[in-house]
């Protein structure tokens, strides 16, 4: 038993010594390997980093999975994944060439935009109106009768923008083609009917008065003896601009509210860039005649009774030609324009109800 005990201890001691020696040799070997090849390991790390940097800098070597993920919440909606430096969020109606250097395309950049919704039968009236606007204005025609090329008889028409969709109104066009980011290049946007007499109107003088009186939404005064019109929009012969009026008793609950103030009609409105951004969002997609919109424009400027007004010294005549109205569908015993007018009244009621309901919903949300 004793012999067996001593041999077991001896064997155990030998194993322990062998383990210690092996460990020491491993540490020493590792140390010498480490100090013998430091440049190799550093070089490999630097080479790997260079590859990563080159991939991030060179778009040509990108594979789809190599493109870095970008999310910039300040970018316009839908463009969050683009690098901000490439984002162009606004546009214009400036015509570009098909050749040459892009930077040399434009000899001038018009500062204002004027739109007319037109039929070819009113071409002479539109010709007279367009000539009241200088080259500082981009001319945009919306054609509700589909006749566009025939307008080339007018020299200015070849520089104009033509958009055609049959039997549509100017507010239908405005919602689809005058997005605020598309017209952002223009300080003021004119959205006019085709049956306006402009003998007493000058666009530059008009805008000088708009700026002088701080108007964000405006219209020229209307000849008071021609057609049915609101008291507020009738021209006054003793002032440059007016912003309020007296209406029939009971028509105005507040002298600062429509139709006694903060009010212009939808036949010939002029909007600043900032005001139009708000108004565009308020235009309903399915309500195309715009009735009732004029009573709500005040929501887009503050204070409305100071920034909405009528320019008296540059005035127009509403000729009351039911040109677009004649494009309507004739019902039994009714003229086409009567059906159009009936829809106008229905749209006014719908818009009022939607606005009232939206106000209620919003107030309910902020109270909870």
C-alpha positions in Angstrom: 0.0 0.0 0.0 2.8 2.4 1.0 4.6 1.8 -2.3 1.5 2.4 -4.3 0.9 5.7 -2.4 4.4 7.0 -3.1 4.3 6.2 -6.8 0.9 8.0 -7.1 2.3 11.1 -5.5 5.3 11.0 -7.7 3.2 10.7 -10.8 1.1 13.6 -9.7 4.1 15.7 -9.1 5.6 15.0 -12.5 2.3 15.9 -14.2 2.1 19.2 -12.4 5.7 20.1 -13.3 5.1 19.3 -16.9 2.0 21.5 -17.0 3.8 24.5 -15.4 6.7 24.1 -17.9 4.3 23.9 -20.9 2.5 27.0 -19.8 5.7 29.0 -19.3 7.0 28.0 -22.7 3.6 29.0 -24.3 3.8 32.5 -22.7 7.4 33.0 -23.8 6.7 31.8 -27.3 3.6 34.1 -27.6 5.6 37.0 -26.3 8.3 36.5 -28.9 5.8 36.1 -31.7 4.0 39.2 -30.7 7.1 41.4 -30.7 8.4 39.8 -33.9 5.4 40.7 -36.1 3.8 44.0 -34.8 4.0 45.7 -38.3 2.1 42.8 -39.9 -0.9 43.1 -37.6 -1.1 46.9 -37.7 -0.8 46.8 -41.5 -3.7 44.4 -41.8 -5.9 46.6 -39.6 -5.1 49.7 -41.6 -5.7 48.0 -44.8 -9.1 46.8 -43.7 -10.0 50.4 -42.5 -9.0 51.8 -45.9 -11.3 49.4 -47.7 -14.2 50.5 -45.4 -13.5 54.2 -46.0 -13.1 53.7 -49.7 -16.5 52.0 -49.9 -18.2 54.7 -48.0 -16.7 57.4 -50.2 -17.0 55.8 -53.6 -20.6 55.5 -55.0 -19.2 53.6 -58.0 -18.1 50.7 -55.8 -21.3 50.4 -53.9 -23.4 47.3 -53.9 -27.0 47.7 -52.8 -26.1 46.2 -49.4 -23.2 48.6 -48.9 -25.2 51.9 -49.2 -25.2 53.5 -45.8 -28.6 53.9 -44.2 -29.7 57.6 -44.1 -32.6 59.1 -42.3 -33.0 62.8 -42.2 -36.3 63.8 -40.6 -35.9 67.4 -41.8 -36.1 66.3 -45.4 -39.5 66.5 -47.2 -41.8 63.7 -46.6 -40.8 60.7 -48.7 -37.2 61.9 -49.1 -36.0 61.0 -45.6 -33.6 58.3 -46.9 -31.8 60.8 -49.2 -28.6 62.7 -48.3 -29.8 66.3 -47.7 -27.4 67.8 -50.2 -29.2 66.2 -53.1 -32.8 67.1 -52.1 -34.5 69.7 -54.3 -37.9 70.2 -52.6 -39.2 73.1 -54.7 -39.8 73.8 -58.4 -41.1 76.3 -60.9 -42.6 76.7 -64.3 -39.4 78.1 -66.0 -39.0 76.5 -69.4 -35.7 74.7 -70.0 -33.7 74.0 -73.2 -33.0 70.5 -74.5 -29.3 71.3 -75.1 -26.4 73.3 -73.7 -25.4 74.0 -70.2 -28.2 73.9 -67.6 -26.9 77.0 -65.9 -27.3 79.0 -69.1 -31.0 78.0 -69.7 -32.6 81.1 -68.2 -32.1 84.6 -69.3 -34.5 85.8 -66.6 -36.6 84.3 -63.8 -40.1 85.7 -63.6 -41.1 86.7 -60.0 -44.8 86.3 -60.3 -47.3 83.8 -61.7 -50.7 84.5 -63.4 -53.1 81.8 -64.3 -56.3 81.9 -66.4 -58.8 79.1 -66.9 -59.8 79.5 -70.5 -61.8 78.4 -73.5 -60.8 79.3 -77.0 -63.9 81.4 -77.5 -62.5 83.9 -75.0 -59.1 84.2 -76.7 -59.3 87.9 -77.5 -60.3 88.8 -74.0 -57.4 86.7 -72.6 -55.0 88.3 -75.1 -55.9 91.7 -73.8 -55.5 90.5 -70.2 -52.1 88.8 -70.8 -50.7 92.0 -72.3 -51.2 93.7 -68.9 -48.6 91.5 -67.5 -44.9 92.0 -68.1 -42.1 89.5 -68.6 -41.8 89.4 -64.8 -44.8 87.1 -65.0 -45.0 83.4 -66.0 -48.3 82.9 -67.9 -50.1 79.6 -67.2 -53.3 78.7 -69.1 -55.6 76.0 -68.0 -57.8 74.9 -71.0 -61.2 73.5 -70.2 -62.1 72.9 -73.8 -59.0 71.0 -74.9 -58.0 73.5 -77.6 -54.4 74.5 -77.0 -52.4 74.6 -80.2 -54.8 77.2 -81.7 -53.5 79.7 -79.2 -50.2 79.9 -81.0 -51.6 82.7 -83.1 -50.6 84.9 -80.2 -46.8 85.5 -79.9 -46.9 85.3 -76.1 -48.7 81.9 -76.1 -45.5 80.2 -77.3 -43.8 81.2 -74.0 -46.8 80.3 -71.9 -47.5 77.0 -70.1 -50.6 75.2 -71.4 -52.4 72.6 -69.3 -55.5 70.9 -70.7 -58.3 68.8 -69.2 -61.8 69.1 -70.5 -64.6 70.6 -68.5 -62.6 71.3 -65.3 -62.6 74.4 -63.2 -59.7 76.6 -62.1 -59.9 75.2 -58.5 -59.6 71.7 -59.9 -56.5 72.8 -61.8 -55.1 74.7 -58.8 -55.3 71.7 -56.5 -53.5 69.5 -59.0 -50.9 71.8 -60.6 -50.3 74.7 -58.2 -48.8 72.8 -55.3 -47.0 75.3 -53.0 -43.6 73.6 -53.6 -44.2 73.9 -57.4 -45.0 77.6 -57.3 -42.4 78.5 -54.6 -40.4 80.6 -57.0 -43.1 83.2 -57.3 -43.8 86.0 -54.8 -47.4 86.3 -55.9 -49.9 84.0 -57.6 -52.9 85.4 -59.6 -55.7 82.8 -60.1 -58.1 84.6 -62.4 -61.2 83.9 -64.4 -61.3 84.5 -68.2 -64.1 87.1 -68.3 -62.4 90.0 -66.7 -62.0 93.4 -68.4 -58.6 94.9 -67.6 -58.7 98.3 -69.3 -58.0 100.1 -66.0 -55.5 97.6 -64.6 -51.7 97.6 -64.5 -50.1 94.5 -62.8 -46.9 96.2 -61.6 -48.8 99.2 -60.1 -51.2 96.7 -58.5 -48.4 94.8 -56.8 -46.7 98.0 -55.6 -49.9 98.8 -53.7 -50.2 95.3 -52.4 -46.8 95.5 -50.9 -47.3 99.1 -49.7 -50.4 98.1 -47.7 -49.2 94.7 -46.5 -51.8 92.6 -48.3 -51.3 88.8 -48.3 -54.6 88.1 -50.1 -56.1 90.7 -52.4 -58.1 91.4 -55.5 -58.6 94.4 -57.8 -61.7 96.5 -57.1 -64.7 95.6 -59.3 -66.6 98.2 -61.3 -69.6 98.9 -59.0 -72.1 99.4 -61.8 -71.5 96.2 -63.6 -73.2 93.0 -62.4 -74.0 91.7 -59.0 -71.2 91.8 -56.5 -70.4 92.1 -52.8 -70.2 95.5 -51.2 -66.7 94.7 -50.0 -65.3 94.1 -53.5 -66.8 97.2 -55.2 -64.2 99.7 -56.3 -64.0 103.0 -54.4 -63.0 106.1 -56.2 -61.5 107.9 -53.2 -58.8 105.4 -52.0 -55.9 103.2 -53.1 -56.9 100.2 -51.0 -59.8 99.4 -48.6 -59.9 96.5 -46.1 -63.4 96.8 -44.7 -66.9 98.0 -45.6 -70.5 98.2 -44.4 -73.0 95.6 -45.6 -76.7 95.1 -45.2 -77.9 95.0 -41.5 -77.4 91.6 -40.0 -74.9 90.4 -42.6 -71.8 90.8 -40.4 -71.7 89.6 -36.8 -68.3 91.3 -36.5 -66.9 94.2 -38.5 -63.6 92.3 -38.9 -65.3 89.2 -40.4 -66.6 88.4 -43.9 -68.3 89.8 -45.8 -67.5 93.1 -44.1 -63.7 92.5 -43.9 -61.1 89.8 -44.4 -62.9 89.0 -47.7 -62.2 88.9 -51.4 -64.1 87.0 -54.1 -62.8 83.9 -55.9 -63.1 85.3 -59.4 -59.8 87.3 -59.3 -57.8 86.6 -56.1 -54.1 87.3 -55.7 -52.1 85.4 -53.1 -48.7 85.9 -51.6 -46.5 82.8 -51.6 -47.0 82.3 -47.8 -50.8 82.7 -48.0 -51.1 80.3 -51.0 -49.3 77.6 -49.1 -52.1 77.6 -46.6 -55.0 78.1 -49.0 -53.8 75.2 -51.2 -54.2 72.9 -48.3 -57.7 74.2 -47.6 -58.9 73.5 -51.1 -61.0 70.4 -51.1 -60.1 67.8 -53.7 -63.7 67.0 -54.7 -65.2 70.5 -54.5 -64.2 72.2 -57.7 -66.2 75.4 -57.9 -64.6 77.1 -54.9 -67.9 78.5 -53.5 -67.4 79.3 -49.8 -63.7 79.3 -50.1 -63.7 83.1 -50.1 -65.3 83.2 -46.6 -62.6 80.9 -45.2 -59.5 82.6 -46.7 -59.1 84.6 -43.5 -57.9 81.5 -41.7 -54.6 81.7 -43.7 -53.4 85.1 -42.6 -53.3 86.9 -39.3 -54.7 89.5 -38.6 -56.9 88.8 -41.6 -58.8 92.2 -41.5 -55.4 93.9 -42.0 -53.8 91.6 -44.5 -56.8 91.0 -46.9 -58.0 93.9 -49.0 -59.2 95.3 -52.3 -57.1 97.5 -54.5 -59.3 100.3 -55.7 -57.0 102.3 -57.9 -56.3 99.3 -60.1 -59.7 97.9 -61.0 -61.3 95.4 -63.3 -64.8 94.7 -64.8 -66.5 91.4 -64.3 -68.1 90.7 -67.7 -70.2 87.8 -66.4 -69.9 85.5 -69.4 -71.0 82.0 -68.5 -68.4 80.4 -70.7 -67.3 77.4 -68.5 -70.9 77.2 -67.2 -72.0 76.4 -70.8 -69.9 73.2 -70.6 -72.2 71.7 -68.1 -74.7 68.8 -68.8 -78.2 70.1 -69.7 -81.0 68.5 -67.6 -84.6 68.3 -68.6 -86.0 71.8 -68.8 -82.7 73.3 -67.6 -79.8 75.1 -69.3 -76.3 73.7 -68.8 -75.3 76.7 -66.6 -78.2 76.1 -64.3 -77.0 72.7 -63.4 -73.5 74.1 -62.8 -74.9 76.8 -60.5 -76.9 74.2 -58.6 -73.7 72.2 -57.9 -72.0 75.4 -56.8 -74.6 75.9 -54.1 -74.3 72.3 -52.9 -70.5 72.6 -52.7 -70.8 75.8 -50.6 -73.0 73.9 -48.1 -70.7 70.9 -48.0 -67.7 73.1 -47.5 -69.3 75.0 -44.6 -70.3 71.7 -42.9 -66.8 70.2 -43.3 -65.2 73.3 -41.9 -67.6 73.4 -38.9 -67.1 69.7 -38.2 -63.3 70.0 -38.5 -63.4 72.9 -36.0 -65.4 70.8 -33.5 -63.1 67.8 -33.8 -60.1 70.0 -33.3 -61.5 71.7 -30.2 -62.5 68.3 -28.8 -59.0 67.0 -29.2 -57.3 70.0 -27.5 -59.7 69.8 -24.6 -58.9 66.2 -23.8 
